[in-house]
Amino acid sequence: MEAEILDVREPRKSVRGPQDEERRKEFRQDPANGRVLTLLVPNGTVLPKDLDRRKYKVRLRFIKK
């Protein structure tokens, strides 16, 4: 399946609120060497209907233009 890379950014850092508590609903520590990719799949009908991060793992293959 083809996808377009919309954005590449550094991993998230800790987000602390006023009482020094994590503001996110679910705590998640991104790996220090990780990168966050935002992808656009032009034809969303090819994605699984039950797509959920807990049910699927993604493997990427990059091809130079």
C-alpha positions, 0 to 999 in steps of 0.5 A, spaced: 500 500 500 502 506 498 502 512 502 505 519 502 509 522 508 506 528 511 511 530 516 517 527 520 518 530 527 522 528 533 519 524 539 514 527 544 517 529 551 514 529 557 508 533 558 507 536 565 501 539 568 500 545 573 501 539 579 507 536 575 502 530 573 502 527 566 496 531 562 495 525 557 490 521 558 494 515 557 502 515 559 506 513 553 514 514 553 517 515 546 524 512 544 529 517 545 532 515 538 525 514 535 521 519 529 514 520 529 511 519 521 505 522 519 502 518 513 496 519 508 493 513 505 490 516 499 485 510 498 483 509 505 478 503 503 484 499 503 485 499 510 483 494 515 476 496 517 478 494 525 484 498 524 486 499 531 494 500 534 493 494 539 491 490 534 496 491 528 503 492 527 506 496 521 512 495 517 515 500 512 519 499 506 521 506 503 522 507 496 526 513 493 522 517 488 
